[in-house]
C-alpha cells in the first residue's frame, strides 16, 4: 500500500513537470487575416513592453532558436548554425516590436505584430510588412 501511495505521488508530481518541460508550440494561421478571424488578442504596446526585455524560445520556419532581448536594445539570436547580434525596439506607432540584423546579404529590419495564443503561454508573430506568420514563441524558463 505504501508503494502504491508513493507511485501515485510520483505520478502526480511528474505530470505537471512533464507538461511544462515538453510544451509543444501550437500551430498558427498563415497570415494576419487568419489570426484575426480566430479572434486571438493582439498585444498592445504596453503588453509588449511588459514582455521585453527577456529571453524567449522561438519556433520558426528555420527551426527552434533562442533570443535574448537585452535592456540596452541589443538582441542575441542563438541558432543551431550561428549566433547573431542585432538591435530591437518597440514600435509604438505600429503596435509591434522590431529587430534589425546585419545579414550576409545586407541589413534587414523586421517588425512583428504579436498575438497571444489561446493557451496563454505562447505568442504568434506576424510580419507587419507582409502580414504573414513568422514564428511562435514563449518566454524562456532558463
C-alpha positions as a LaTeX table, in Angstrom:
\begin{tabular}{lrrr}
\hline
Residue & $x$ (\AA) & $y$ (\AA) & $z$ (\AA) \\
\hline
Unk1 & 0.00 & 0.00 & 0.00 \\
Unk2 & 2.85 & 2.33 & 0.87 \\
Unk3 & 4.46 & 1.72 & $-2.54$ \\
Unk4 & 1.16 & 2.41 & $-4.29$ \\
Unk5 & 0.87 & 5.77 & $-2.49$ \\
Unk6 & 4.45 & 6.67 & $-3.40$ \\
Unk7 & 3.85 & 5.65 & $-7.01$ \\
Unk8 & 0.70 & 7.79 & $-7.17$ \\
Unk9 & 2.53 & 10.75 & $-5.62$ \\
Unk10 & 5.43 & 10.39 & $-8.06$ \\
Unk11 & 2.99 & 10.25 & $-10.97$ \\
Unk12 & 1.10 & 13.30 & $-9.74$ \\
Unk13 & 4.34 & 15.27 & $-9.48$ \\
Unk14 & 5.68 & 14.08 & $-12.83$ \\
Unk15 & 2.64 & 15.07 & $-14.90$ \\
Unk16 & 2.84 & 18.85 & $-14.28$ \\
Unk17 & 6.64 & 18.80 & $-14.60$ \\
Unk18 & 6.50 & 16.88 & $-17.87$ \\
Unk19 & 3.83 & 19.15 & $-19.31$ \\
Unk20 & 5.89 & 22.25 & $-18.54$ \\
Unk21 & 9.11 & 20.79 & $-19.95$ \\
Unk22 & 7.54 & 19.31 & $-23.05$ \\
Unk23 & 5.25 & 22.17 & $-24.02$ \\
Unk24 & 4.51 & 21.91 & $-27.68$ \\
Unk25 & 4.44 & 25.01 & $-29.79$ \\
Unk26 & 0.87 & 25.45 & $-31.06$ \\
Unk27 & 0.26 & 25.96 & $-34.75$ \\
Unk28 & $-0.76$ & 29.36 & $-36.06$ \\
Unk29 & $-2.81$ & 30.61 & $-39.02$ \\
Unk30 & $-0.65$ & 31.51 & $-42.03$ \\
Unk31 & $-1.47$ & 35.24 & $-42.12$ \\
Unk32 & $-2.92$ & 38.20 & $-40.24$ \\
Unk33 & $-6.40$ & 37.69 & $-41.70$ \\
Unk34 & $-6.42$ & 34.14 & $-40.35$ \\
Unk35 & $-5.27$ & 35.09 & $-36.85$ \\
Unk36 & $-7.78$ & 37.93 & $-36.68$ \\
Unk37 & $-10.55$ & 35.55 & $-37.80$ \\
Unk38 & $-9.64$ & 33.25 & $-34.90$ \\
Unk39 & $-10.28$ & 36.14 & $-32.53$ \\
Unk40 & $-7.00$ & 35.84 & $-30.67$ \\
Unk41 & $-5.97$ & 39.07 & $-28.94$ \\
Unk42 & $-3.23$ & 41.25 & $-30.37$ \\
Unk43 & $-0.89$ & 42.54 & $-27.69$ \\
Unk44 & $-0.90$ & 46.26 & $-27.00$ \\
Unk45 & 2.24 & 48.35 & $-26.85$ \\
Unk46 & 2.04 & 48.27 & $-23.04$ \\
Unk47 & 1.79 & 44.47 & $-23.04$ \\
Unk48 & 4.81 & 44.24 & $-25.36$ \\
Unk49 & 6.79 & 46.50 & $-23.03$ \\
Unk50 & 5.94 & 44.15 & $-20.15$ \\
Unk51 & 7.29 & 41.13 & $-22.11$ \\
Unk52 & 10.56 & 42.66 & $-23.26$ \\
Unk53 & 13.44 & 42.60 & $-22.44$ \\
Unk54 & 13.62 & 38.89 & $-21.70$ \\
Unk55 & 14.86 & 35.57 & $-23.01$ \\
Unk56 & 12.43 & 33.79 & $-25.33$ \\
Unk57 & 12.36 & 30.45 & $-27.12$ \\
Unk58 & 11.19 & 30.60 & $-30.74$ \\
Unk59 & 9.98 & 28.05 & $-33.22$ \\
Unk60 & 10.09 & 29.49 & $-36.71$ \\
Unk61 & 10.40 & 28.39 & $-40.29$ \\
Unk62 & 14.12 & 27.77 & $-39.85$ \\
Unk63 & 13.78 & 25.70 & $-36.65$ \\
Unk64 & 13.98 & 26.34 & $-32.94$ \\
Unk65 & 16.20 & 29.03 & $-31.51$ \\
Unk66 & 16.58 & 31.34 & $-28.54$ \\
Unk67 & 16.67 & 35.12 & $-28.46$ \\
Unk68 & 17.90 & 37.27 & $-25.63$ \\
Unk69 & 16.41 & 40.76 & $-25.73$ \\
Unk70 & 18.59 & 43.00 & $-23.53$ \\
Unk71 & 17.55 & 46.22 & $-21.82$ \\
Unk72 & 20.24 & 48.17 & $-23.74$ \\
Unk73 & 18.35 & 47.49 & $-27.01$ \\
Unk74 & 20.59 & 44.69 & $-28.23$ \\
Unk75 & 19.35 & 41.22 & $-29.12$ \\
Unk76 & 21.30 & 37.97 & $-29.42$ \\
Unk77 & 19.83 & 35.19 & $-31.54$ \\
Unk78 & 21.21 & 31.71 & $-30.84$ \\
Unk79 & 20.50 & 29.09 & $-33.51$ \\
Unk80 & 21.89 & 25.67 & $-34.35$ \\
Unk81 & 24.03 & 27.27 & $-37.08$ \\
Unk82 & 25.29 & 30.53 & $-35.58$ \\
Unk83 & 24.82 & 33.33 & $-33.07$ \\
Unk84 & 23.85 & 36.76 & $-34.33$ \\
Unk85 & 23.72 & 40.13 & $-32.58$ \\
Unk86 & 21.36 & 42.89 & $-33.57$ \\
Unk87 & 19.10 & 45.62 & $-32.20$ \\
Unk88 & 15.47 & 45.59 & $-31.05$ \\
Unk89 & 12.85 & 48.18 & $-30.07$ \\
Unk90 & 9.13 & 48.61 & $-29.53$ \\
Unk91 & 7.39 & 50.44 & $-32.39$ \\
Unk92 & 4.56 & 52.28 & $-30.62$ \\
Unk93 & 3.11 & 53.72 & $-33.85$ \\
Unk94 & 2.55 & 50.23 & $-35.32$ \\
Unk95 & 1.97 & 48.40 & $-32.01$ \\
Unk96 & 4.80 & 45.98 & $-32.75$ \\
Unk97 & 8.33 & 45.01 & $-31.80$ \\
Unk98 & 11.16 & 45.26 & $-34.29$ \\
Unk99 & 14.53 & 43.58 & $-34.75$ \\
Unk100 & 17.40 & 44.52 & $-37.03$ \\
Unk101 & 20.36 & 42.36 & $-38.04$ \\
Unk102 & 23.28 & 42.60 & $-40.43$ \\
Unk103 & 22.96 & 39.58 & $-42.70$ \\
Unk104 & 25.38 & 38.36 & $-45.36$ \\
Unk105 & 23.02 & 39.90 & $-47.92$ \\
Unk106 & 22.86 & 43.20 & $-46.02$ \\
Unk107 & 20.98 & 44.97 & $-43.26$ \\
Unk108 & 17.42 & 43.94 & $-42.51$ \\
Unk109 & 14.82 & 45.26 & $-40.07$ \\
Unk110 & 11.60 & 43.40 & $-39.40$ \\
Unk111 & 8.63 & 44.38 & $-37.23$ \\
Unk112 & 6.08 & 41.97 & $-35.78$ \\
Unk113 & 2.52 & 42.18 & $-34.53$ \\
Unk114 & 2.15 & 39.78 & $-31.60$ \\
Unk115 & $-0.94$ & 37.72 & $-30.76$ \\
Unk116 & $-1.46$ & 35.69 & $-27.60$ \\
Unk117 & $-2.24$ & 32.00 & $-28.22$ \\
Unk118 & $-5.31$ & 30.53 & $-26.55$ \\
Unk119 & $-3.08$ & 28.65 & $-24.05$ \\
Unk120 & $-1.93$ & 31.98 & $-22.60$ \\
Unk121 & 1.72 & 30.87 & $-22.70$ \\
Unk122 & 2.67 & 31.13 & $-26.36$ \\
Unk123 & 2.68 & 34.05 & $-28.77$ \\
Unk124 & 2.41 & 34.29 & $-32.55$ \\
Unk125 & 4.44 & 36.84 & $-34.54$ \\
Unk126 & 3.20 & 38.24 & $-37.84$ \\
Unk127 & 5.40 & 40.39 & $-40.07$ \\
Unk128 & 3.59 & 43.74 & $-40.28$ \\
Unk129 & 5.09 & 44.46 & $-43.70$ \\
Unk130 & 3.61 & 41.44 & $-45.49$ \\
Unk131 & 1.08 & 40.07 & $-42.95$ \\
Unk132 & 2.49 & 36.55 & $-42.92$ \\
Unk133 & 3.17 & 34.32 & $-39.94$ \\
Unk134 & 6.79 & 34.45 & $-38.79$ \\
Unk135 & 7.15 & 32.36 & $-35.63$ \\
Unk136 & 5.68 & 31.05 & $-32.41$ \\
Unk137 & 7.43 & 31.80 & $-29.13$ \\
Unk138 & 7.22 & 31.65 & $-25.36$ \\
Unk139 & 9.20 & 33.18 & $-22.54$ \\
Unk140 & 12.14 & 31.04 & $-21.56$ \\
Unk141 & 12.22 & 29.17 & $-18.28$ \\
Unk142 & 16.03 & 29.03 & $-18.34$ \\
\hline
\end{tabular}
